[in-house]
Structures are given as C-alpha cells and as structure tokens.
Amino acid sequence: MEQRARLLSRLFIDAIMPSTIAALALVLALCIQQTHNLGERADAAVTLRMERLASQLSRQGIASPQATLDLALRDGQADQLQRIELHRPDGGFWSSGAALKQDGATYRSELADHGGTSSWLSMQVDTHALHRAQGLVWLLGSLCSAGVMLLAWLARMTLRNRVLEPLSHVEAALHDLINARRPVADSKPGSAEFTRVNQALQRLSELQEEQQRDWSAVQHDNATEALDRLRQSQAATRSKSQFIALVSHHFRQPLQALELFAGGLDAGADNEQQSMVQQMRISIASMTRLLDALLEISRLDAGVIAVKPAGFTAAELFMRDRTSLNHEATLQNVTLAWRGSQHRLHGDADVAASLLYQLASNAIANASGGRVLIAARRRGQAIRIEVRDNGPGIAVIHQQRIFEEFVQLQTAENERRGGYGLGLAIAERLARLLGTRIGLRSEPGQGSTFWFDLPRMPAMERHSSSRSRSSSPWRQAG
C-alpha cells in the first residue's frame, strides 16, 4: 500500500502537477492582463473627454464656460464622470457636479490661453464600476483556478482507479504465478491495455499449469525409473556380496590345504625346494588376504554387521591389534608410538578397532623405515583417533580416489610391497558403519594424517565396570 501511494504521488508530480501549475499561471496572467486593460480603457476614455473639453474651451474662448461644463458633465455620465472644475489664472473658478467622497479618481489637464497664460481643467471620475469589473475578473479567475484544481484532483483519482488499481492486480497476479497459484481475473480492468495484460497472465497461468502437470508426470516417471534402478542395484549388490562370500568360502579351504601341503614339503626339502616352498607360502598368504578383504567388503556392503554401541577406553581400543601392528611395524622397520590411552569413548569397539587397524596398517606400509603415531585427542564433545606417519604423503588430487576399491598410487614402494588397494575402501565403509567419517591431511613429502571421531563416553557409563570384549574374527588387512 505504501508503494502504491509513493507511485501515485510520483505520477501526480511528474504528469499532472506541471500542467496544473501552467494552467494556474495562465489564469493569473489573464486576470492581471484583463484588470490592466480595464484600467487603461477607463483612463483613455477620461483622457479623451478632457482633451475634447479643453479643445472646446480654447476654441470658443467663452467668458463664462459654465454651460459647456454642464453639457460635458451630462455627456460624461456614461463614463462615470461626476465633477468637472475649471481654474483660470485670474482666479476664476467654474465647476459642474458634486464632489466625490470615496472611490474616485481625479484627472488634471493644463489649458493654454491666447494671452500666454494657462488654466487647468480637472475631472473627477467614480471608479466604483471599474473596481467592480476588475473584481469580477478576479472572481472568474478564481473560479477557473478552482476548476483547474478540481481537474487535477479528478486526474489523480483517474490515475488511481485506471492505472494503479489494475497495476496492483497485475502485481498480485504475478505473485500468484510465482507461488504456483492461479491468478484471479480482474473484473474491471482500467483500459484495453490492462485487459490484454490480464488475458496474457491468464494464458501464462494455463501454460504454467500444463508445465506443472507435464513436470509432475516426468518426475513420477523418473522416480519410478530411479526406484527400479535402485532395486536392481540393490539386487546386484546382494548378488555380488553373495558371490564374493561364496567364492571366498570355497577358495579358503583349498588355500588352507595348500598351506598345510607346503608345510609338509618344507621338512625334507633342500635349499632350492625350500625357496620354492617359501614363495608358495607367500602366494598363499597373499591370496588369503585378498579373499579376506573381499569377504569383509561383501559383508559391509550387504549390511549384515550389526553395530552395538557401548562405552570403552582408548587403551582397550589400542590393545585390540597392538601385537599384530607391532609385528608389522617391526617387519617394515617402523617406530610405532601410542598416545592418549586415558580417554573414554562410546561406540562399537570391534568396528572401531577394525577401522583403526586398517588405517594403522596402511600408515605402516607407507612409512617404511619411518615413524607412525597412533593417538587419541579430545575435540569438543568427541574423541579424535589419529594415525600419523612421515611417509611420502598424498597429493590433493589423489586424496579422494584412495578410498575407492582397488585404487593404489603408482609408487615404487607400493609396487615393492604389493597389496590390492582395499584397505582404505574397507576403512571408509567401517567409518560409515560407525556414523563417522575419515579425515585426511597430507602433502607430498610431508607425511599423512588420517583420523576419525567417536563420541565421548556418557558420564553414567564412566562409573560402571568395563566389560570384556572378544576380538572380531573378520579383521584383516586389505
């Protein structure tokens, strides 16, 4: 409403006010001119009459000009002449008519006599009629000015009724269209132009409704297609998991049998045969790790692992695989350090230990001859588990890809130690299972830091006794 008032004022000032001011100025100028013309006309009439009378008096040379003055007075009553006076140098004085008390004007004229002396003639004129005529001019001018003001007010009302109200309706219709509502038709548009605008808005509303119906149909089709694809993807994932689990199960027993056969051959073999047996064992161990990793991924993707949150300490988390990690660190000539064992956490200890094992095993493998720190630090209401190494580091462009399956960075160290690129993929799934995520901070040549956050143990659980938990049988390195 305030915007409409401002627009109306702006239109009135820009469009109507200049014309109104020009019309009022014109009326004022006409009144002034007409008043001036009336005054000049009256002055000219009296001046002409005085000149005629002076000419008669000079031409006749009458000793007693009373009769001439009386005649001139009777003739001048039409011009509101009220009194005529004649003064001569010898003291002679003649007059005709009564003296005026108010609303009069006196006109004087000097007469030249034959003897070189001069007389003077005066006329008194009643100006009441002149003032009344001039007042009538100003009255008519005031009426004209009032008419101009009335026309300006009517123009303002016309602007409001014929322009602003239809414009407000157009604005409301546009808001309805923006909010996906059908605009209400204007029952009395201001002009043919607004009628066409309203017709265009109605047509636009119809087109919008048609597009909404088409879009709803497309969305329904897309949703149905997406749901079918999701079902197919879930079915494919279940089939893949079942296939991997089946293959892993059927391959595990032959591999175990091969390992036993290799152990039997090792007893009576010479050096060359022992070397071959050792290579067999390495190959069998590598295939076993691959099958275990594939089986673990299949179980994580299938969602068969149930999370059982409970309270535990960082010391309990570190002790789960400490012996295995220390053995891997010894083989890689890595110094392994532990910090922050006093913190208390809440979550599934088995899943958290498996996640920590994957990250620590990856750090040890990439920091050969270096140092790996495993620490628990408080971060607000959570405990952050960090695994830091001083290995070769990871470029930013590769930091997202390393969590994909079978992705390994092409380095000489990776080619030397082997591996299948499944460890971090398993870790990423374990983090999702815990309801957290894996963070990474790394630069080439500056080492890497992996971390994940777990909530702190609630206060009510800190006073309860710790329960013993068995290690998970499916925690293996990928």
N, C-alpha and C positions, 0 to 999 in steps of 0.2 A: 504493500500500500504506500509506503514511504517512497519507493522508487517511482511509482506512478505519479505521485504528487510532484516529485522533482522533474519528471519528464514533462508533465503538464505545464509547470512553471517555465521550463526551458523553452518549450514550444510557444508559449504565450509571449515570452520576452523576445524571442527571435522572429516570430512570424506576425503576431498581432500588435504588439506594442509599438513597433516603428510606424505602422500605418495609422495607429490611433494618435500618436504624437504628431504626425504630419497633418492629419485631419484637424486636430485641435489648433495647431499653429496656423493653418489656413483660415479657420473660422476667426481666430483672433485678428489675423491680418485684415480680413474682410471687414470686421467690425470697426477696427481702427480707421481703415480707409473710408468706410461709409460715414463714420462720425465726422471725420475731417472734411469730407465732401459737403456734408450738410452745413457745417460751419462756414466753409468757403463760399458756398452758394448764398447763404444769408448775408455775408459780408459784401459780396459782389452786388447783390440787389440793393442794399442800402447805399453803397458807394455810387452806383449808377444813378440812384434817385437824387443823391446830394449833388452830383455833377449836373444833372438836368436843372435842378432848382437854382443852383449857382449860376448857370448859364442864363436862365430866365431873368434872374435878378440883375445880372450885369448888363444884359441886353436892353432891358426895359428902363433901367435907371429910375425906378419908381421911388418917389419920396416916401410914401407910406406903403411898405410891401406886405401889409397885414393880410390883404385879400389873397395875395399869391401864396403866403404861408398856409392860410387855411385851406386853400384848394389843394396844395401839395399834401397837407395832412390827410384830407379826405381820400386822395388818391393812394396814399401810402398805408392806409389801414389794412390792406390785404397783406402787406409785408410786416405787419405788427408795429407800424410806426405810431408812436404815442405822443411825441412832443418835438416841435421844431423851434429853434431860437436863432435870432439874427442879432449880432452885435456889430455896431459901427464905431469908427474911431471918435466920432464926435459925441459919443455917449448915448447914441440912440439904441434902443433895445426893443425888439418885437418878438413875440412868441405865440405859438398856437398849440393847444393841447395841454393836458395835465401832466405834471411831473411824476415820474415813476419812483416808487419806494423800494422795490426789490426786483430781481430777475430782469434787469435791464442792462443795456449796453449803450454807451454814448459814442457817437461818431462826430468828428470835427473836420471842417474844411475851410481853408483861408480863401477869401474873395479879393480879387484885385480891382480897385475902383479906377475911374478915369483920371482922377486928380493925383494919382500916385500913392494914395493911402490904401489901406487894406482893411477889410472887415472879415469876420469869421462867422461861419454857419455851423450849427450843431444840431444833431438829430438823436433822439433817444428812442431806442427800439426795445420792445418787450421780447425777451429771449426764452420765455417760458415754453412756447411751442417748439422752439428749436431744441431745448433740453428734453422735452417730451419725445420728440422724434429720435434724438440720439439715444435716449433711454430705451425706446422701442427697438432700436438697432441692437443694443447690447442684450436686451431680453431675447430677441430672436437668436443672437449669437450664443447665449447661454442654453437655449433650447437645442440648438444644433450641437453644442458640445455635449449636452446630456444624451442626445441621440447617438453621438459618436461613442460615448462611454457605454451606452446600452448595447450598441452593436458589438463593441469589444467583448462585453460580458457574454453576449449570445454566441460570439465566435469561440470564446473559451468553453462554454457549455457544449458547443458543437464538437470541438476537439475532444472533449472528454467522452461524449456519447458516441461519436462517429469514428474516433481513432483509438483512444486509449482503452476503452472497454473491449472492442474487438481485438486489440493488440494483447490485452490481458488474457482474453480467451485463447488466442493463438499460443501465448506462452504456457498457459495451463495445459493445452493440448500437447505441446512439445514435451512437457514434463511427464505427462501420461505415457507418451510414446517411449521416452527414455526409461520409464519404470515398467515397460511392457504392459501397459494398460490401454484399453480402447478409449480414445478421446471422446468427450461429449460434444455433439454438434451444437454450434451456435444458432439459436433460434432466430435472432435478429442481427445479422451481420451489418457492419457500418456502411459498407458500399459493395459494389460489384467486385472490386479487387479483393476485399476480405472474403467475399463469397467464394471466389476462386481459390483463395488460400485455404479456406476450410474444406473445400472439396479435395484439394491436394492432400491435406492432412488426413482426411478420411481414407483416401486411396492409399496413402502411406501406411496407415494403420492396418488396412486389409492386407497389404503386401507383407507387413511385419508378422501378422498372424499366420499367413501362409508360410513364411520362412520359419516361424517357430514350429509349426506343425511338421514341416519338412525336416527341421533340425531335430525335433523330438524323435521322428521316425529313424533318422540316421543314427542318433545316439542309441536308440533301442537296438538297432541292428548291430552297431559297434559293440554295445555291451554284451549282446548275445554272442557275437563272434569272439569277443575277448574272453567271455566265460568258457566258451568251448575250447579256446586255445589254452586257457588256464587249466581246464580239466585234462586236456591232452598232455600239457606239460607236467602236471602232477602225476598223471599216469606214467609218462615216460620216465620221470624221476624215480617213481616207485619201482618201475621195471628195471631201471639202471641199478638202483640200490640192491634189489633182489638178485640181479645178475651178478653184481660185484660180490655180494655176500656169498652166493652160491659158488662162484669161481674161486674166491678166496678159501672157502671151506674145502673144496675138492683139491686145490693145489697145496694146501697146508700139509695134509697127510703125506703126499709124495715127497715134499720137501723135507719133512721130518725124517722120513725113511732114508732119503739120500744122505742126510746129515749123519744118521746112525751108520750107514754103509761106509761113509767117509771116515768115521771114527774107527771102524773095524779095519779098514785098509791101512790106517796110519801106523798100526802096531808093528807089522813086519815089512815095511816098505823101506827102500833105500832113499838116499837124499833126493834123487830126481823124482821119485814117486811121491815122497813127502811134499815136495814143492807143488806137484800137481794136485795132491790132496788138499793142500792149503788153499790153492786157487779155487778148488771146488767148494770148500767151506765159505770162502769169501763170496762166491757167486750165490751160494745157497742163502747166506745171510742177507745179501742184497735183495734177492727175490722175496725173502721173508719180510723184510722191512717194507718193500713195495706193497705186498699183499696186505700187511697190517695197516698201512696208511690208507689204501683203497677201502678196506673194510671200515676203518674209522670214519672216513668221509661219507661212505654209504649210510652208516648208522646216523651220522649227524644230519645228513640231508633227509633221511627217512623220518626223523623226529622221534626215534624210539628211545632216546636218552632222556630220562626224567630228572629234572633239577630239584634237589632237596636242600633248600637254604637252611643254614644253621650257623651258629657262632663258632669261630675258631681263631687261633692266633697266627701271626705271621711265622712264628717259629715252627708251628705244625705244618704250615704250607711249605716252608723251606725244607723240612725234613723228609717230605714225601719222596723226592727223587734226588736227594742230595748225594747219595752214594753213586748213583748212575751218572749224574752230572760231573762229579769229581773224577770219575773214571774217564769220561770223555775229555775232560779238561787235561788230564794227565797225558792222554794219547796225543792231544793237539799241542802240548807244551803251553797251556794257557793257565794263567793265575786266576783263580776263581775266588771272589770275595762276596761276603753276605753282610747286609746291614739292616737294622730296624726290626729285629725279631720280636720286639716287645709289643708291637701294635696288634690290636684285636679287630678282626674283620667279620663280615656276615655274608654268607652266600653258600654255594655248593663247593665244599673243599676239594672234592675229587675233580670236578670240572676245572676249578681254578688251578689246581696242581698240574693238570694236563696242559692247560694253557701256558702256565709258567715254564713247564718242561719244553714245550715246542719253541718258545721264544729264547730260552737259555741255550738249548741245543743249537739253534740257528746262530746265536751270537758266538758260541764256542767254535763252531765250524768256520765262521768268517773272521775270527781273531786268532788264527794260528800263531803261536809264539807271542801272544799279547796278553791282555788283561780283560776280564769280564766282571762287572759288578752287578749283583742282584740285591736290590734294596727296596724297603717299604717306607714310604714317607706319607705324612699326613697332609691332605689337601682339602681344607674346609671340613665338610662332614663326610669325607671319603678318605680311603687309604689308597695311595697310588703305588702299584708294584712296577718297578722299573728294572729293565735289563739293559745295561750299558756296556758297550765294547769299544775298543780302539782299533777296529778293523778298517778296511778300505773305504767304508762309507757308501752311500747310495745317492745318486743324482736325483734331483727333484722330479724329472720326467719319468723316472722308473719307480718312484715310491708308491704309486697306486697299483702298478702292474704286478709287483712282487707278491701280492695277496691272491693272485689268480692261480688256478691249478696248472701244474707243470710249467711254471714260468721260473727260469733261472737266468740271472745276469751272466753274460758271457765274460767270465774272468778266468785267468789261469788257475786260480785256487779252486773254483767250482769244478773245473774240468778235472783237476787232480783228485779231489775228494769224492767225486761222484754225487749222487743224490738225484731226486726226481722232481723237486720243486713243489712238494706237497705240504711241507711243514707249516709254512705261513698260511696256506689255504685252510689247513686244519685249525690253526690258531684263530683265524678270523671267524670261523664257524663256532668255535668254542666261546669266543667273546660274545657273539650274538646270543648264544645259549645262556650266558650269564647276565644278559641285559646290559652289557657294556660295549666298549669299542676299543680297538688297538690304536694307540697314538704312535707317531713316528717322527723323530727329529734326527736328520742326518745330512751330512755334506761329504762330498768326495774328499778322502784323505783325513777326515775329522772323526771317523767312527760313527756309530749309530746308537740311538736310544729308543727302545720300544717300551711302551707302558700300557697299563690298563688300570681302571679304577674299580674298587669294590667299596660298598658302604661299610661304615664302622659298625661294630657290634653294638646293639642296643644296650642301654645301661642295665636293664633287667636280666640280660643274659650274661653279663660280665661276672655276676656273683654266683652263677651256677657252675657246677663242676663240668670240666671238659669231658666230652665223650670220645672214645677211641674210634677211629675210622680206618677201614681197610683200604689199601691202595687199589686203584682202578685197574682191572686186567687188560684194558684196551689202550693204555697209554704207551705209545711207541713213537719214535721219531720217523718223520717222512723223508 
